[in-house]
């Protein structure tokens, strides 16, 4: 006998068939979250009535390990592989390509030769251009020039009967809440669109965006999906998850072709992944798992996910044992080393005349994301980058092994900790899964 949640799933699916619009919305019924069987049933149900010969799966990469997209991708692969060609292209965006070891750990027994690497600099086509007038309207006049929409060429390959975009909805510094059309135009997008869309968000202001729907970047992504990809068969499979003690809990699964799936996921994620604190942190310690965070490009989640909860004059200590470089590719790494994390106002001033900044807006936006704008100190405790190089990009360097003698991530617990000498700190074991906001900033 299926669970209550699974029974609801089948009813919702069946009543939508005649409208040819998939809607499967599954929400947890207890603190343990959705079971593997409930998730599997939903995935299988999403394929009912479809005669598919070639399918492209777009899961996130290893940096979204706790999305549970790995399990979902594995279920789709095995459900389809005997009757269809199944290609899998992780939505890397600007990140490192996944290794065979990472694929095995995240996606299980799927053969490595089924995975395709997305190259954001060279493997894309332009599918349309967003008018400057529209961008001016949605950004309050902050951005006024057109932006070309780019996607990996495989997304417009007509031999694919279905593209399944799988991923987690969670607070995000560029768009507000991650996934849906962002997975298409950033995760599988091209350099010009990624660069300019990231700068749209950075210019508008992170604190006006994070944790919210209908932000200017989200409206940009929606416009691109509605106007340039409306004839492409895309099914969105969206999760809402947390990972206390490192164990994935899937609170919701929202499958559909319409925007309502995103809206349902956002509503849940705003409850499960948004941490409202009563008073700002004077000292916050964030741990970066070395298997997930190898660069400050990703590790700076520790900064922008906590910035709305850290007190003016406070201190953020980032424990980063696996961080060994700044950018996720040599070009971005060199860019960050050249300019450093100089903050929003300095970047915007540079953009007026600096041609290199203008042609690398994604990296320039990252310089904004990785700065506290002078509000609080940022200490990077690393093992694999010389201290002088950390200092040169405007962080305070520290030796990882020395810092963990006092702030040992194995002994600290999530949330408020009182040290032996009475010092109060707030510890976050993984910044990727939430957004911390002081209630006076809501």
Secondary structure, 3 states (H helix, E strand, C coil): CCCHHHHHHHHHHHHHHHHCCCEEEEECCCCCCCCHHHHHHHHHHCCCCCCCCEEEEECCCHHHHHHCHHHHHHHHHHHHCCCCEEEECCCCCCCCCCCHHHHHHHHCCCCHHHECCCCCCCCEEEEEEECHHHHHHHCCCCCCCCEEEEEEHHHHCCCCCEEEEEEECCEECCCEECCCHHHHHHHCCCHHHHHHHHHHHHHHCHHHCCCCCCCHHHHHHHHHHHHHCCCCCEEEEEEEEECHHHCCEEEEEEEECCCHHHHHHHHHHHHHCEEEECCCEEEEEEECCCCCCCEHHHHCHHHHCCCCCEEEEEEEEEEECCCCECCCCHHHHHHHHHHCCCCHHHHHHHHCCCHHHHHCHHHHHHHHHCCCCCCCEEEEEECCCCHHHHHHCCCEEEEHHHHCCCCCCCCCCCEEEECCCCCEEEEECCHHHCEEEEHHHC
